[in-house]
Amino acid sequence: MARHIIILSFVAWGHMRPECNLAVNLARRFPHLTVSLIADADFQPNAQGEVERIVGEGEKAVLSRIRVLAAGHALAGITPQLMVGAASLDPREFRSPPRESTLAVENVVHLIMKGEDFEDDNGVKWSGVAQKPNVLISDMFLADAAVPLKKAYGFTLYMYWISIAAAYTRLYGTLAVGGQAEGYVEECAAIEADPERSKGRPFSQIAKQTFAYSGRYPDDIVRAKGLKPSYEWEDFPQEFWLPGMYWSIAAIYALVKACDGLLLPSVLALDKEGTEGIKEWFCAERARPIFSLGPQLPASYLDAHQSASSESSVTGAELTISYTSPKLESSNKVDPSIAFLDEAFAKYGANSAIYVSFGSYMVPEGKHIGYLFDVLMELEEPMPFLFATASPALQLPEGLREKVIASGKGLFVPWAPQQAVFQHPATGWVVSHCGAGGMSESLAQGMPLIAWPVAADQPQNARWMSEVLETAFELLQVRTGIDQKKAFRGGLNGTDIIGTEEAIKAEMRDVLHRARGEEGRRKRANANKAKQLIHDAHMPGGQVEQHYQLFGKVIA
């Protein structure tokens, strides 16, 4: 029997990309299912391109049942200059994404529900689908659209969470289980209303400081199931704040409470304790299913093996993504990143190079990034390095690029095909902010990390990989966030955060040395074990396939 579902995706590539994969994975498994994937109008061509890239040869029937519709302009008016001053804006007046954009998403859903022909926000004409959708899957940031749509049409609403289970508990669980959302908005308002507590601070500072350190946990220690204990301030490791971080609670908490179930991009063999931790609070008042559907990556990437070749085994070439030029064209030539890694492999062998990449907007302090390259260029035994500089928020030290070029030891590129980089035999380590997408891609290829988290779920991801899975090192001395006095780890007394140039460079040298030694080999072996567990979960009859079939009953 024909079925129809809607997926609301978010504009950030770390969200949109796995949501494109989710659409393909669902359409591939359920041959009578139509998927309407709603993407930001400015990035709809990217979403369409990603869907086409990951659909395999001979799967035109699958592609015909995935409709990538354009709605809204979430980044309209957002410039690098605005981003610089965004931290001082009152987040209550700077909703993220803008309400105009989520209203546009609602409007396209209204048009779908009429079952008639219509045009999307890019002027593309779509035929009506007789079978009206019964299930709505929403990205966390589309809460402002998802919650009223559920009320209007009675959808079965599932929230798609892009990260590990423990990060979901840390952000949205009750205080008793280590969560942050409970009472956060009310506490910010109470502080603002009390002159003795506000001390003349604007609301932007109150929201930021309460987010970073609320003092609501016994001994300032957070205990969230699936992670080792940590101090509260460790989840704000960098001096980074955007109004959207306030809305990640103020708007999305309503979706957490309203949704009928949760979809996770994990496998239970890796994230069972964290998933059990969610059940303790998420399912406490009513039965709400939680399905672990595995990393949302192309099947060809999950099945791929490293190859000493300039060609990636992933279906299709990766899309070039730019948040300043969304319609940037790709080239058919060998990517300079891959050519650099080919040369490193020929000269230094397998696992010899290090890849450095941070988020679309969440990046560390430029001065500290410069310290890393200083250390890499000083190594007696070369470690060729590749740095993807895609983020418009990067502010690198003056003269750094020229210094790197002169050294002959590294390459800066405006964008890199990350999945192909992870598959390349020369790539040995990745320095990463530990965004959910890069984390999934690294684990799926057995790639160990050097974690440098900035904000959001990244600190939890970094601790999970470094302390639970033991597939990563984490840099601690680079922390610049509020109240970074100490890290919980590092013995009975923890680790003092000194944060000087000398301390930062000393830690970087130490980590790179350990990465090349026995400890690094052990972490690489653990990463390969994680890769195998992910692979096994996707096999016929495996845990991921079981959960897809269970979710299929929800769709039916």
N, C-alpha and C positions, 0 to 999 in steps of 0.2 A: 504493500500500500504506500502511495506517495506521501512523503513527509517534507516539511520545510522548516528550517530554523534560521535565526538571525544571529550574527556575531557582530558586536560593536567593538571595533579596534581603536587603539590610541595611536597618535601620530608618531611618537618616539619609535625609532626603528627597533629598539630592544623590546618593544611591546608588539608593534605591528608585524614584525617578521615572524615570531612564533605564532601569532594569531592567524597569519596566512597559512602556516603549516598546519595549524589545527583545522582550518577549513578543509584543506586537502585531505588530511587524515580521516576526517569524518565522512567526506564525500566518497573517499576510496573504499571505506569499510561498509558503507550502507548505500547500495546501488539505487535505492528509490528515494534518496534524500537530495533535496535542493538546499544549498547554503547561500544565503544572502550575506555577504561580508561587507560591512559598511566601513569605508576608509576615509580619512581626511581628504578633502577635494584636491588639495595641493600635492598630495602624495599618493593619490589613487593610482597613477601610472606605475609607481614603484611597487605598490601592493599587487597590482595586476601582473607586473613583471615577475615578482617573486612567486606568485601562484603558478604562472606558466613555467618558471624555471624548475620547480620542484615536482611538477606532474611528469611522470615518466613517459617514455615513448610508448605509444599504443594505448594511452589513457585519455584519449580525446573525449570519451564519454564522461569521464570524471570532470574534466575541464568545463564541459558544457553545463554541468550542474552547480558550478560555483560562479556566482554573480558578484563582481566587485564593484560596489556602488559608491559614488562620491557624495560626501555630505560634510559641510562645515569647513571652517578655516581656523584651526586651533592656534596657529602661529601668526595669524594676521596682526600686524602692528608690532610684533616682537622683534626687536633688533639687538645686535650685540651691545649697543650703547644703553638700551633699556635694561638689558640683563645685568650690566655693571651696577646700575642703581636700584635693581629690583629688591635688594635686601632691605632697603629703607622704606619700601612701600607698605602701607597698611594692607595686610593680606586679605582683610574682609572686603576691600574695595578692588581687589585684583584676583578675581576668581579664576581658578585654573583647572581645566580649560575654560575659556570665556563662555558665558552663558549663551551668547549668540551662536557659538559653534555647537553646543549640545542641543540647543533648540532646533538647529538645522538637522541634526541627527534624528531627533524626534520626528521632524516633519517627513523625512524620507521613510521612516518606519510607518507613519500614518498612510503614506502613499502606497507602500507595500500592502498594508492591511486592507486597502480598498479592493485589491485584486485586479486593478485596471492598469492600462499602459500609463507610463509617466516618464518624466525627465528627472535625472539626478542633478546635483549642484554643478556638474561639469557640462550639462546640456546633453548628456548621453541618454538616448531613449531606451527604455526597458519595457518589455512586455509584462503584463500582469501574470501572476502565478495563481492558479485556481486554488491550490492548497494553501490555506493561510498558515503562517508559522504558529507553532504552539510552544516553542522553547526559545528563550532569549539568553545568549551567552554574552556577558559584558566584561570588558576590561575594567579594572578598578577605577580608572580616571573617567570613565563614562557613566559614573554613578548618577550624575544629575539628569541624564537621559533615561537610564535603565529603570530607576525606581518609579518615576511617573508612568513609564510605559507598562510596567508590570501592573500598576494600578488600573491603567486604562483598558488593558486587553486581557488581563488575567494570565499572562505568560508564566510558565515555569521558568524561573530566573536562576541562572547559574553564574557565579562570579568566577572569572578566570584570573588566577593569581600567577604571576610570572616567575615566582622565586621559590625558595625552600619553605618547608612547612613552619619551621621555627621562626622565620622572619614574619610570617603571618600572625603567629601568636604574639610575638614581640610588639608588633604594631597595633593589633586589634583585639588581643585577648584582654581578659579582666586584669586588674592590678594583681590579684592573687596568683595568677599564673605568669606574671612578668610582662603583662601587656601595657600599652602606653595610651591608647585612645580613650579609655574610660575616664571621664572627668577632665580631659585635657582642655577642651574648648571652654568649659565652665570655669576651670581654674584660671585660664588666661583672662576671662572677663572679670573674675573676682579680683584678681591682682590689679587690673586697670582701674577698677572702681574704688580701690583702697589706696589713698595717697601714701600711707606708711609703707605699703608693699610695692607700689609702682615706682616710688622715688623719682617721679618726673619722667620716667622712660616712656617713649612712644610705644604703641601697641605692637609694632613690628619687632622691637627688641624684647618685649614681654613674651610674644609668641615664640620667638627663636630661643630665648633662654629657658623657657619652660619646656620646650621640646627637647633641648639638650640636657637639662638637669632640673628635675622637678623636686627632688628630695623626697619622693613618695615611697621609696623602697627601703626596707630595713637594712641599715648599715650601708646604704647606697648600692647594694648588690642586687642585680637582676638575675633571676633564675627562671629561664624559659626552657621547657622540655625540648630536648633535641640539641641543646647547646650547653657548653660548659658555663659556669657562672662568670659574670663580668660586672664591672662597675657601670652605673647608669650612663655616665658621660662617655663611655667607650663607643656608644652608638651614635656619637656626634664627633667623629675623629678629626674632621677638617673644619676650618672656619668657612663654612659654606651654608648659605640660606637663600631660599627662594619662597615666594608666597605659596607656590604649589605644595610646599612641604606642610604648611598649615592646612591646606585643603585636602592633603592626603589623609587627614583625620576628619576635618570638619565636614567634608562632603562624603567621603568614601565610607565612613563608619555607618552611615545610613544604608548603604548597599550591603555591607557586612551583615547588618541586622535583618534586612529585607529579603536577601537571596534565599533560595530554596535548597541550595547545595553549592559545592565548591569543586572546581577543577584545578588540579595541581600538575605542574610539569616535571614530576619526579617519579622515581621508582621506589617501591616500598623497601626493597633490599638495601637501599642507601639511606632512606629518610623515614624509616618506620617509627622511630621514637618521636620525631617531630610531628608526624601525622597523628600519632596517638595523642600527643599534646594538644593538637587542635580539637580533637573530639571531646576532650574534657570540658571545654567551654563552649565551642561552636554548636555542639549537639546537646547541650545541657537542658535547654528548654523545649526543644522539639527535634524530632528525627530529621536530620539533614545529611544526605549522602555526600561523601567525599571520594572523588575518583582521581587516582594517580595515573595520569595518561602518558607519563614519560616526557623527556625533553622533546619539545616541538621543533624538530629538525628534519631535513630531507632524509628519506629512507636511504638514499644513496650515500649520504654523509655518515649515518649511523652504521652502515655496513662497510664503509670505506677503510682501506688500509693505507699506510704511508707508502708513497712511491717516489723514487728518485727521478722525478719528472716535472717539467714545467706545467703539466696539465693536471688539474684537479679531477678527481673521480666523481665529484658531485655533479648531478644532472644540471647542465647549463652553466653559463658564466655568472658569477655573482654580480649583483647590481651595485653600481656606484651610487652612494647616498651622500648628499650634501644638504645641510639645513640652511645654507645660504643660497644654494642654487639647486633646487629640487629636481630640475630637469636636466642635470648634468649628464652628458652622453658618455657611454662606455666605449672603450677601444677594443678592437680585435687583436691588437698586438700583445705580446707577452707582457704581463704586468711587471713594472719595475721592481715591485716587492719580490715577486717570484724569481725574477732574474738575479736579484741580489742574493736570495737564499740559494739558488742554484750555484752561484759562485762560492758562497760560504761552504756549501756541502763539498764542492770539488776541492777546496783548499784546506778545510778544517775537519770535515767529516760530519757524521750524524750527531744531532743534538748539540751542535756547537754554537748556534745563534740564539739570541734572545729577542723576543718581540715585545714591544712596549705599546700599549694602547689604553686609552681612558674613555670616558663616556662622551655622549653627544654634548652635554653641558656641564656635567659634574667632573671637574678635573682638579688635581692637586695644585698647590702653589708652584708657580713657574720656577721660582728660585730653587726649590727642592728638586724639581725635575732636572734642572741644570746640574745639581749635585750628582744625580745618578749618572748622567753622561760623563761628567768629570771622572767619576770612579771607573766607569767602563773604559774610557779612553786611556786610563793609567794602568790597566791590567797588563802584567807582563805576558801572561798567556792570553792572547786575544779572544774576546767573545763578541763576534760581530753583532751589531744591534740594528734593528729595524723599528722605526717609530712612526706610527700613524697619527698625523696631526689634524684629523678631521674636525675637531671641535672648534667652533668660533670663540669659545671661552678661554682657549689657551693663551697665556701671556708668558712667552719664553724670554729668558735673559737675552739682552742685546749681544749679538755676535756669536750666539751659541751655534746657529746653523753653519756659519762660516768655519767655526772651530771643528765641528764634526766633519765637514767636507774635507778640510785640510788633514784631518787624522786618517782618513781612508778606512776608518773602522766601523762606520755606521751610515745609515741612509734615512733621511726624513722624507716621508711621502704624504701627500694630502689625503690619501685614502688607501686602504689595503684590503684585498679580498680575504677576510679573516679566516673563513673556513678552509680555504686553500692554504693559507699560511700555517694553520694548525696541522694540516695534513702533510706538510713538507718535512722530509727527513732531517733537514738542517735545523729546524726549530726545536730547541731543547727546553726553553723556559719562556714563560710569558709574564711580564709585569702588567698587572691589571687592576682596575678599580673594583673588580669582582661584581660587575653588573650581572644580572641573572642570565642574559643571553650568552655572554662570553664564558661564564662559568659552565653552562650546559655544553657549549661547544668544546670547551677544554676537557671536561670529563668524558664526553663521548669519544674523544680521540686519545684519552690517556695522557693528557698534557698537564704537567705540574705547573703551579703558579707561584709568583711572588706577589702577594696581595698588598694593595695600596688603596684601601677603601676611602670613599669620600663621604657619602651620606645614604639616606633611604635604607634599602635592604642590604646594601653593600657590606657594612660592618658585620652583620650576622652571617652573610655568605662567606666572608673572609675567615671568621672564627670557625665556621662549620668545616671549611676546607682545611684550615691549618690545625685545628684542635680535635675535630671529630674524625674526619676522613683521613687526616694527615697526608694530604696531597699538595700542601702549599706551605710556604713561609709567609709571615706577615711582618711588614715594616711597622715598627712602633714609634721610633724616634721622630718620624715625619709628622706626627700628630700636632695639629694647631688649633683644634676645636676648644670650646668653652670647658674650663676646669679639667684640662688634661694633666692631672697630677700623677697618675699612676695607672698601669695596666694590671689587671687581676692576675694574669699569668706570670710565670717566671719565678716560681718558688714561693716560700711561705710569705715573703714580704712583697711579692709582686715585682713589677718592673717600673722604676721611676722614669718618667718622660722628661728628658733633659732638653732635647730639641735644638741644640746648637748645631752649627755646621759640622763641627768636629764629631759630635755624637751621631749625627745623621750619616755622615760619610763612613764612620767606623762601622755602624750597623750594616750599611750597604755592602761594604767590603766583606764583612763577616758572612752575610747571607749568601753572597755570590760564591765565596769560598766553600761554604757548606753545601751549596747546591751542586757543586762539582765533586763532592766527596760522598762518603757512605750514606750520610743523611739524605742527600739529594737522590741517590739511587733508591733508597727506601721509599721516598715520597713518589718517585716515578713509578715504582712497582705498585704502590697503592693506587695511583691514578690509573694504571692499566687494569687493576682489579675492578675499579669502579667502572671502567669502560666495558669490561666483560659482563658485569652485573646489569648494566644498561642494555647491552646486546641481548643477554639471556631473557630479560623481561619482555623484550619485543618479539621473541620467538613465538610461533604458534602454540597456544596454550599457556603462554607466559603471563605474568601478572598484569602487564600493560594491556595485552589483548583481552584478558578477562575483564578488566575495568572498562575498556571500550564497549564490550558486549553488554555489560551492565548499564552503561550510559545509553546504549542503543535502546534499551527498554524504556528509558525516560523519554526518548524521542518518539518512540512508538506509542 
